[in-house]
Amino acid sequence: MTRAIGVGAATVMAMALLSSGVFAQQGDTASGDRVLRVCEDPNNLPFSNRAGEGFENKLAELLARELGWKLEYTWFPQRMGFIRNTLRGRDPDSHRFKCDLVMGVPVGFELASTTKPYYRSTYALVYAKGKGLDGVMAPEGLLGLEPRKLKSLKLGVFDQTPPVDWLLKHKLFDQAVSYRHQSGDPERYPGEMVEKDLRNGTVDVAFVWGPIAGYFASRTTPSRVTVVPFKPDPEIHFDFHIGMGVRFGEREWKERIERLIDANRARIQAILASYGVPQLDDEGRIITVPAD
């Protein structure tokens, strides 16, 4: 999912959230007072922000409506210590856990018990139209550019993400403009590479997690950028299944969330589509879903 998935991508999410904490005790589970307490980043669009503008905010609102509960957030930047300070952290006054649900984590995430996936997405490259790249309709299309053009490109990429391996494989890493997935500044957000740096020419091509690519590309008016998703690759893991995270030991709560995911899957997919999230089917093909 993660400031860097979150750059919502998924291996980076796991790296960015490495932290320690205690496991939930059996019986100390969510929802005793009919409040859905969600752990979120206050400034990480398209996933979430304090204004409730992210797709994870909309998904949380959907779940709260389905449960008939009030929705509350615990805010903390998705970086080192996120799980420790949210899902596993306790309120000093009430001693209850601060929140009970993380809206987006890669399935198999080590620091939480993950639900079945509610979407599958992939990394993508993004470029501005009208700058000699308009014929690139697949990542490999970059390799077919005239050598001088290819050599001139500034390639923006977050460290420790799958596109780094792709650039190394194709001997393009010496052209990389490297971004840290944890900047230390809570006001920074991963989408700036597309929203700002691609526009102002700091980079010519941005390699980012698909939900970030799709969302910030859709915000350009009129659309002046192209999003090119990576297909599943047997050598480099570009695509990830994303679920929700609960505490270990809270089996009934996890199963309840999974039932809500199953019952609302069409609505969830429509919300994701309205944010431009590239969604993959079981065969790894991009699917078209009507926006909500």
C-alpha positions in Angstrom: 0.0 0.0 0.0 3.3 2.7 2.3 3.6 6.3 2.2 5.4 5.4 -1.0 2.7 3.0 -2.3 0.6 4.7 -0.7 3.7 5.6 -2.6 -1.8 3.8 -0.7 2.5 0.6 -3.8 2.8 -2.2 -2.1 6.3 -3.5 -1.2 7.3 0.0 -0.4 4.3 0.3 1.8 5.6 -2.7 3.8 9.0 -1.2 4.0 7.8 2.3 5.0 5.6 0.9 7.8 8.3 -1.3 9.5 7.6 -0.8 13.2 7.2 -2.8 16.4 4.2 -3.2 18.7 2.1 -5.6 20.6 -0.5 -8.0 19.3 -4.2 -7.5 20.1 -5.5 -9.6 23.0 -8.4 -11.9 22.2 -11.6 -10.2 23.2 -10.1 -6.7 22.9 -11.6 -6.2 19.5 -13.2 -3.4 17.5 -16.7 -2.1 17.5 -18.1 -2.4 21.0 -19.4 1.2 20.9 -20.6 1.2 17.2 -17.8 3.4 16.0 -15.6 2.5 13.0 -12.2 3.8 13.9 -9.9 4.0 10.9 -6.2 4.5 10.8 -5.2 7.0 8.1 -2.6 9.4 6.7 -3.7 13.0 6.8 -2.0 14.0 3.6 -1.7 11.2 1.1 -4.0 11.6 -1.9 -5.4 9.8 -3.7 -5.6 7.5 -0.6 -6.6 9.8 2.2 -6.5 13.3 3.7 -8.1 15.2 6.6 -10.7 16.6 4.2 -12.0 13.1 3.4 -11.1 13.5 -0.3 -9.3 10.2 -0.9 -10.7 6.9 -2.1 -9.8 5.2 1.2 -11.9 7.9 2.9 -14.8 7.1 0.6 -14.4 3.4 1.2 -14.4 4.0 5.0 -17.6 6.0 4.7 -19.1 3.2 2.7 -18.2 0.6 5.4 -19.5 2.9 8.2 -22.8 3.3 6.4 -23.2 -0.4 5.9 -22.4 -1.0 9.5 -24.7 1.8 10.7 -21.8 3.2 12.8 -20.2 6.5 13.3 -16.8 7.0 11.5 -13.8 8.3 13.3 -10.1 8.6 12.2 -6.8 8.4 13.9 -4.3 10.4 11.8 -0.6 9.6 11.4 1.7 9.9 8.4 2.3 6.5 6.7 5.9 6.1 7.4 8.1 4.4 10.1 5.9 3.8 13.1 2.5 4.0 11.4 1.2 0.7 12.7 2.7 1.1 16.1 1.1 4.5 16.5 -2.3 3.6 15.1 -3.5 0.0 14.8 -1.4 -1.2 17.7 -1.3 2.1 19.7 -3.6 2.6 22.7 -5.3 5.8 23.8 -3.6 6.9 27.1 -6.9 7.8 28.7 -9.3 5.0 27.7 -6.6 2.4 27.0 -8.5 1.2 24.0 -6.7 0.8 20.7 -6.6 4.1 18.8 -8.1 2.6 15.7 -9.2 -0.8 14.3 -8.8 -0.8 10.5 -6.1 0.2 8.0 -7.8 0.7 4.7 -5.0 -0.3 2.3 -2.2 -2.8 2.9 -0.6 -5.4 0.6 -2.0 -8.8 1.1 0.4 -10.7 3.3 1.6 -7.5 5.0 3.6 -8.7 8.0 2.5 -6.1 10.6 -1.2 -6.8 10.4 -3.7 -9.5 9.6 -4.9 -8.7 6.1 -8.3 -9.3 4.6 -9.0 -10.8 1.2 -8.0 -8.2 -1.5 -10.5 -5.6 -2.7 -8.4 -4.5 -5.7 -5.3 -5.4 -7.6 -3.2 -2.7 -9.3 0.2 -2.2 -10.8 3.0 0.3 -11.2 2.8 2.6 -14.2 4.9 5.2 -16.0 3.5 8.7 -16.7 4.6 11.2 -19.3 3.5 14.6 -20.6 1.9 14.6 -24.1 3.5 16.5 -26.9 7.1 16.0 -25.9 8.1 13.2 -28.2 6.8 10.3 -26.2 3.2 10.1 -27.5 3.9 6.8 -29.3 4.9 5.0 -26.1 1.9 2.8 -25.3 3.8 0.2 -23.2 6.8 0.6 -20.9 9.0 -1.2 -23.4 8.1 1.5 -25.9 10.7 3.7 -24.2 13.4 1.3 -25.4 12.4 1.8 -29.0 12.9 5.6 -29.0 15.7 7.1 -31.0 18.8 6.6 -28.9 19.5 10.3 -28.5 16.0 11.0 -27.3 16.0 8.1 -24.9 19.4 9.2 -23.5 18.0 12.7 -22.9 15.1 11.6 -20.6 15.0 12.3 -16.9 13.3 9.3 -15.3 11.7 9.9 -11.9 11.5 6.9 -9.6 11.1 6.2 -5.9 13.9 4.2 -4.3 13.3 0.6 -3.4 10.4 0.2 -5.8 10.0 -2.3 -8.7 10.6 0.3 -11.5 14.2 0.7 -10.1 14.8 -2.9 -11.0 13.3 -2.3 -14.5 15.6 0.7 -15.1 18.6 -1.3 -13.9 17.6 -4.2 -16.2 17.5 -1.9 -19.2 20.6 0.1 -18.2 18.7 3.3 -17.7 19.3 3.9 -14.0 22.0 6.4 -14.7 19.2 8.7 -16.0 17.1 8.2 -12.8 16.0 11.2 -10.7 15.7 9.3 -7.4 13.0 10.1 -4.8 13.0 8.9 -1.2 9.8 7.2 -0.2 10.0 8.8 3.3 11.0 12.4 2.9 10.7 13.3 6.6 8.3 16.1 5.7 4.6 15.3 6.4 3.6 18.0 3.9 5.2 16.1 1.0 3.2 13.5 -0.8 4.2 10.9 -3.5 1.9 12.4 -6.1 4.0 15.5 -6.3 6.2 13.7 -8.8 3.3 13.7 -11.3 1.4 16.7 -10.2 4.3 19.1 -10.0 7.7 17.7 -11.2 6.4 16.2 -14.4 4.6 19.4 -15.3 7.6 21.7 -14.6 10.1 19.4 -16.4 12.1 18.2 -13.4 11.4 14.7 -14.8 10.2 13.6 -18.2 8.8 10.3 -17.1 7.5 9.4 -13.7 7.4 5.8 -12.5 4.8 5.5 -9.7 2.3 3.2 -8.1 -0.8 2.9 -10.4 -3.4 4.6 -8.1 -1.1 7.6 -7.8 -0.5 7.7 -11.6 -4.2 7.4 -12.5 -5.4 10.0 -10.0 -3.0 12.8 -10.6 -3.2 12.2 -14.4 -7.0 12.6 -14.2 -6.6 15.9 -12.4 -4.9 17.6 -15.4 -7.4 19.8 -17.3 -7.5 19.1 -20.2 -5.7 15.8 -19.8 -2.1 16.4 -20.9 -0.5 13.2 -19.6 -0.5 9.6 -20.5 -0.5 6.7 -18.0 1.1 3.4 -19.2 0.6 0.5 -16.7 3.2 -2.3 -16.3 1.8 -5.7 -17.1 2.5 -8.6 -14.6 6.1 -9.7 -15.1 7.6 -13.0 -14.1 10.9 -11.4 -13.2 9.8 -8.1 -11.6 6.8 -7.9 -9.3 4.9 -4.8 -10.5 1.4 -5.7 -9.4 0.0 -6.2 -5.9 -3.2 -7.3 -4.3 -4.5 -4.8 -1.8 -6.7 -5.6 1.2 -7.5 -4.0 4.6 -5.6 -4.6 7.8 -6.8 -5.5 11.3 -4.9 -6.7 14.4 -3.8 -10.3 14.7 -6.2 -12.3 16.8 -9.3 -10.4 15.8 -10.7 -13.1 13.6 -14.4 -12.2 13.9 -13.7 -8.5 13.1 -11.7 -9.5 10.0 -14.4 -11.8 8.8 -17.0 -9.1 9.2 -14.9 -6.7 7.1 -14.5 -9.4 4.5 -18.2 -9.9 4.3 -18.6 -6.2 3.7 -16.0 -6.2 1.0 -17.8 -9.1 -0.8 -21.2 -7.5 -0.4 -20.0 -4.1 -1.8 -17.4 -5.2 -4.3 -19.1 -3.5 -7.3 -19.4 -0.2 -5.4 -15.8 -0.5 -4.2 -14.6 -1.0 -7.8 -16.7 2.0 -8.9 -15.1 4.3 -6.3 -11.7 3.2 -7.4 -12.5 3.8 -11.0 -13.7 7.3 -10.2 -10.2 8.0 -8.9 -8.5 6.6 -12.0 -7.1 3.6 -10.2 -5.8 1.0 -12.8 -7.5 -2.3 -11.8 -6.3 -5.7 -12.9 -8.4 -8.9 -13.3 -7.3 -12.3 -12.2 -5.4 -12.7 -15.5 -3.5 -9.4 -15.0 -5.5 -7.5 -17.6 -6.6 -3.9 -17.1 -10.4 -3.9 -16.5 -12.8 -1.1 -17.3 -15.2 -0.3 -14.5 -17.9 2.4 -14.7 -17.0 5.2 -12.3 -19.3 5.7 -9.2 
